[in-house]
Amino acid sequence: MTVTDDRFARMTPARSGRRNVIPAGRLPPGPQWPPLLQSVGLIRFRHRFVPAMHKRYGDVFTVRIMPKGTALVLFTRPEHTKEIFAGDPEVFHAGKGNAILGPIMGEHSLLLQDSTAHKRARKLLMPAFNGAALHGYESVVTRLAEQEVARWTPGEPFRSLDRMNALTLEVILRVVFGVTDESRLAKLRPLVNRTVDVSPVVLLGWGYPLLQRFGPWKATVDTQRALDEVMYAEIAERRAAPDLAERGDVLSRLLAVEGEEKLSDNELRDQLVTLLLAGHETTATALAWTLHELGRDPHQLARAKRAADAADGKDHLEAVLKESLRLHPVIPMVARHLMEPASIGGIDLPRGTNVGPSILLAHARAENHRDPEVFRPERFLDGEVATNTWIPFGGGVRRCIGAGFSMMEGVAVLREVLRRYDIALPDGPRDYPKVRNITSVPRYGARIVVTAR
């Protein structure tokens, strides 16, 4: 799939040049379609719509989004990204920029909080994701990865996305939730999968509460209630666990907090759902795309196998994962909501505007990445990738708290796969992204076939 699509671009008059010159007091240009159509384009057809708008309107453009037709100004240049990430967090509110996730993640979610509330939540969660904690989790991830890849059947094509989703879900349930009871795991797995598999239609319609009584919106509400029931039961049992202080999972660490910082059950629920949804499918998708790309390129596969076998191969495996995230962004953009007027790239923007860098465009710009359509992990080892041109985890004070966990997990899983198997692609259509909830996943599941080494 190319990064532009003329079918979208032809729907709006062309403008010459790539840089925008914005008259004072006006928002950057953008399509004049109804907000519903723009929202559908941005969410459902993002891989064609966003590049087409960039081609039409230049490096900064405005999209109007539901439910109120609010302006979203997308930026594509690294200097603009730097300004947004460095912006005053009291003015550039990320929580309000992520409001579309509120119905699922909850009002106390780290992704939806701002100001003092966000600082408090991040302070409480950070110890669970520091270097020492990650080192402790790695052995669990490695053991689960060994068990997963041992079940694969050599010579039989399969959807790597499905297997990576199953594996990363197991990692999250055991490392974050600390759940070991098989009966509770059996309840959680399908509920989490249904929660993750929310269509863009449901997200677009969530701003209209009446819809929650019907069809897919009602099904989403019912799933959320069932998931909450299981989660609150786990929280209650864990609070009473006699060995709480000895447990190393994230839930137990949060329950061990005392005094004024102690989290309520509702706060715990929202943070756990956030970690579950943000850290499960995103990592699984990155791994699936990575296996797909290695299966396409015998040279890169050979290099990755050597790194997996080497004691010092971590850096190369990290570069492979980073290149997969660059070439196949899982999340399309980073959003901030302006609480006061602000200037970005010399453009004065009013209070209430949503702004953010487009990850899709930042990762695909030839000015940022030489030969952007080529899978070449070496670019991350050779110092080619400049700051603010690779932003899958966001940046600034709101950089994803689980970024280190995701990379650790990805390297551990890749190492186990590559030590055991060679990878190739079976016959069939070439994979390309499709939108699932807010993420982009391989349409055909990143099918691969493995052969024992």
Secondary structure, DSSP 8 states (H G I E B T S, - for coil): --S--HHHHTTS---SSSS----TT-------S-HHHHHHHHHTSHHHHHHHHHHHH-SEEEEEETTTTEEEEEE-SHHHHHHHHTS-TTTEEHHHHTGGGHHHH-TT-GGG--HHHHHHHHHHHGGGGSHHHHHHHHHHHHHHHHHHHHT--TT--EEHHHHHHHHHHHHHHHHTS----HHHHHHHHHHHHHHH---HHHHHHTT-GGGGGSHHHHHHHHHHHHHHHHHHHHHHHHHT-TTGGG--SHHHHHHT--GGG---HHHHHHHHHHHHHHHHHHHHHHHHHHHHHHHH-HHHHHHHHHHHHSTT-HHHHHHHHHHHHHHS-SS-B--EEESS-EEETTEEE-TT-EEEEBHHHHHH-TTTSSSTTS--GGGGTTT---TTS--TT--GGGS-TTHHHHHHHHHHHHHHHHHHEEEE--SS----EEEETTEEEETT--EEEEEE-
